[in-house]
Amino acid sequence: MAYDGNRDFGGGYDDSYDDRPEFRDGFRDLQPLEPGFDTTNYVPDVVRTFVVYLYRHIREKNVYEIHQMYEGSFQKLSDRLFKQSKWPAVEMIAPYVENDHVFCLLYKEMWFRHVYARLQPTLEQRCDSWDNYCNLFQVILHGNVNMQLPNQWLWDMVDEFIYQFQSFCQYRAKLKQKTDQELAVLREIDEVWNVVGVLNYLQALIEKSMILQILEEEKDGNVTFTATDGYDYHGGTNVLKVLGYFSIVGLLRVHCLLGDYHSGLRALSPIDINQPGVFNTVIGCQITTIYYYGFANLMLRRYVDSIKSFNQILLYIFKTKQYHQRSSQYDQILKKNEQIDEAMFDELFSYACPKFITPSPPNYDEPLINFNQDAYRLQLKLFLSEVRQQQLLSSIRSFLKLYTTISIAKLASFMDVDEPTLRVALLTYKHKTHVINYDGTVLSNADVDFYVDDDMIHIADTKVTKRFGDYFIRHIQKFDEIVNELDRTQLE
Amino acid sequence: MGPMPGAQAPQQIFTIEQLVALNPYNPDILPDLESYVEEQVATQTYSLDCNLCLLRLYQFQPARMNVHIIIKILVKALMALPATDFSLCMFLIPERLQMEETFLTLATLAHFLETSRFREFWDEANRNRDILEVVPGFEQAIQGYAIHVLSITYQRLPRTLFAEAINVEGLSLDKVLEHQVNNNGWALEKGGKVVVLPLNEDNQPVLRRNTADSIPLEHVAKILPVLV
């Protein structure tokens, strides 16, 4: 690989940062700095070398190395040296990387992310982080960056961008604990983490990268994007394209946070989540995509789509066994078919829903109340009213399962309601279980369906499970493959 | 040579739909979207995406919110039933605003329609004609929705129920039924006492029953080599 002989990186070091002697035993010899030590102004040697190597790898486009350093070394150093403190300020490390503008922006991005993760960001830091993102995105959009960065990092950028936006909205809405000084500053900085700005950046990334055209052309086979996981093997850059792609998911997320589920799903439409795509390459992205897709469908009453996507991601999580906490969360959502009363719905929804935000700045002249809960409360209220509307339906369903025909009078007496109420409930059942697709066709997602002939209800159990046969066949085949493989390895 | 198109209205080069598609997060298009709502009301057209875009922009800048426009959007959304447009719009309207009387009324009306309580709906609608008359075509749209729900549920239903659902009686009801019989394949039985709805996929679920546990031959063929 290209190596600039004029640079002296010290003799005898391998190209891989993590293979260096002091790191092989996992930084055990590193002394954590004393608490209270001002970490921002002192650059320990390991940090200096980290920065130098990272800069070099970025310049030489060694994506694998970058990924190792970004995922591994950065975390290790944070844990050992900067557990509760900040990394050295960018001005301190800039001399080691030739004051490279783009690298400094990237370093600051990681710097702020560390602050958000380990410490409580101050208002000033929030504003600075916003400025940094603006600068970084400006450079990527209008400059000609010729880098290849790992998809994990690019996803984290988009993810963190939205997370900090969310965090700022929550922070801004908690008016009660603010000092007068903070309020004064907030009044001034209208455009910092402004929702329109955030949305426009995401939109700009999508447009400038022309990712929509790329995804379209890919279907015709003219362009390879997904096949190479977004990376460019011809010496080009993947940054803008992949950022554009992840911004599609970002838009879905922001729309859901604002309560606009329809537009969120519309934004996601270029990506077919049933096909393997670049969003599969980063697990965080995959989970986020499926979660928000499923949640949006849930709020739109498209329960079949929602359940399908949640199932998909639950299976995946279960197989990878990394995120046990969150898998139980989805499990609970899927159990809503059973006889649960309203309080349970309230609890489940509150536990599982995204952190909704109020995007507009508050009116600072009104009495200071905390209104960060407003957006969430509204969504909860609407969800619960939907639940209430569907309350009779589960008991109807259980009765209908028992019969092939039953008269309206009889069913009404079973359910202890009068006939008109029952008729109304039957109509509601039909209405709620029939969904209008985007192209206007009506689709039923009920597993127990019926029709009414004057006074008699005729029931048809539509979804008979014929799945067992397929299931067994698939597994027999798989097992056979495994056995054959074992046979082969024994022979060798 | 006709008039030059550029000279007439240089700002109207893009239609509203295009504006929303290209530049949905730009607060400057807010006035255009508002006038488009008025246009939808006047010409009995409807565009969910544009209205959602407007509600979003109101969310970002609550100071510019125009309550009358929002009410019109909500009424239009009600007319779009059985689509879930009304709920979608409600998600974007702040809770404080939803506590106002007109909004409470609209929410109640929506609730009645979602739970198919047509009689209560029409009673409430009659009490609030002033809100609903602003948007022409409201009554027909709701009647269309009622007919839709009835068609997917019933094969035959008593005439009285039908009358209650679409809020039409006497001679006008006869006319409606006649229209449906002639154009949509309806029929009347028992001297007009029972309305027979055309069979469609939804009120005839028997047709969709899957046969139990039949496995196609190809699948079985796949495992034959293993079994042998």
Chai-1 contact restraints between the chains, C-beta under 6 A:
chainA,res_idxA,chainB,res_idxB,connection_type,confidence,min_distance_angstrom,max_distance_angstrom,comment,restraint_id
A,V195,B,F60,contact,1.0,0.0,6.0,A-B,restraint_1
A,V196,B,Y25,contact,1.0,0.0,6.0,A-B,restraint_2
A,V196,B,F60,contact,1.0,0.0,6.0,A-B,restraint_3
A,L199,B,Y25,contact,1.0,0.0,6.0,A-B,restraint_4
A,N200,B,Y25,contact,1.0,0.0,6.0,A-B,restraint_5
A,G259,B,F91,contact,1.0,0.0,6.0,A-B,restraint_6
A,G259,B,L92,contact,1.0,0.0,6.0,A-B,restraint_7
A,D260,B,R56,contact,1.0,0.0,6.0,A-B,restraint_8
A,D260,B,L92,contact,1.0,0.0,6.0,A-B,restraint_9
A,H262,B,L88,contact,1.0,0.0,6.0,A-B,restraint_10
A,S263,B,L52,contact,1.0,0.0,6.0,A-B,restraint_11
A,L300,B,T84,contact,1.0,0.0,6.0,A-B,restraint_12
A,R301,B,T84,contact,1.0,0.0,6.0,A-B,restraint_13
A,P359,B,Q59,contact,1.0,0.0,6.0,A-B,restraint_14
A,P359,B,F60,contact,1.0,0.0,6.0,A-B,restraint_15
A,S360,B,F60,contact,1.0,0.0,6.0,A-B,restraint_16
A,S360,B,P62,contact,1.0,0.0,6.0,A-B,restraint_17
A,L378,B,E95,contact,1.0,0.0,6.0,A-B,restraint_18
A,L382,B,M90,contact,1.0,0.0,6.0,A-B,restraint_19
A,Q389,B,E114,contact,1.0,0.0,6.0,A-B,restraint_20
A,Q389,B,T115,contact,1.0,0.0,6.0,A-B,restraint_21
A,V424,B,S116,contact,1.0,0.0,6.0,A-B,restraint_22
A,V424,B,R117,contact,1.0,0.0,6.0,A-B,restraint_23
A,L427,B,S116,contact,1.0,0.0,6.0,A-B,restraint_24
A,L427,B,V149,contact,1.0,0.0,6.0,A-B,restraint_25
A,L427,B,T153,contact,1.0,0.0,6.0,A-B,restraint_26
A,T428,B,T115,contact,1.0,0.0,6.0,A-B,restraint_27
A,T428,B,S116,contact,1.0,0.0,6.0,A-B,restraint_28
A,K430,B,I152,contact,1.0,0.0,6.0,A-B,restraint_29
A,K430,B,T153,contact,1.0,0.0,6.0,A-B,restraint_30
A,H431,B,V149,contact,1.0,0.0,6.0,A-B,restraint_31
A,H434,B,I152,contact,1.0,0.0,6.0,A-B,restraint_32
A,I436,B,P82,contact,1.0,0.0,6.0,A-B,restraint_33
A,I436,B,A83,contact,1.0,0.0,6.0,A-B,restraint_34
A,D449,B,P205,contact,1.0,0.0,6.0,A-B,restraint_35
A,Y451,B,Q155,contact,1.0,0.0,6.0,A-B,restraint_36
A,Y451,B,N203,contact,1.0,0.0,6.0,A-B,restraint_37
A,V452,B,T153,contact,1.0,0.0,6.0,A-B,restraint_38
A,V452,B,Y154,contact,1.0,0.0,6.0,A-B,restraint_39
A,D453,B,Q155,contact,1.0,0.0,6.0,A-B,restraint_40
A,D453,B,R156,contact,1.0,0.0,6.0,A-B,restraint_41
A,D454,B,R156,contact,1.0,0.0,6.0,A-B,restraint_42
A,A460,B,P205,contact,1.0,0.0,6.0,A-B,restraint_43
A,A460,B,V206,contact,1.0,0.0,6.0,A-B,restraint_44
A,A460,B,R209,contact,1.0,0.0,6.0,A-B,restraint_45
A,T462,B,P205,contact,1.0,0.0,6.0,A-B,restraint_46
A,T462,B,R208,contact,1.0,0.0,6.0,A-B,restraint_47
A,T462,B,R209,contact,1.0,0.0,6.0,A-B,restraint_48
A,V464,B,N210,contact,1.0,0.0,6.0,A-B,restraint_49
A,V464,B,A212,contact,1.0,0.0,6.0,A-B,restraint_50
A,K466,B,D213,contact,1.0,0.0,6.0,A-B,restraint_51
A,G469,B,I215,contact,1.0,0.0,6.0,A-B,restraint_52
A,I473,B,H219,contact,1.0,0.0,6.0,A-B,restraint_53
A,I473,B,I223,contact,1.0,0.0,6.0,A-B,restraint_54
A,I476,B,I223,contact,1.0,0.0,6.0,A-B,restraint_55
A,I476,B,V226,contact,1.0,0.0,6.0,A-B,restraint_56
A,D480,B,V226,contact,1.0,0.0,6.0,A-B,restraint_57
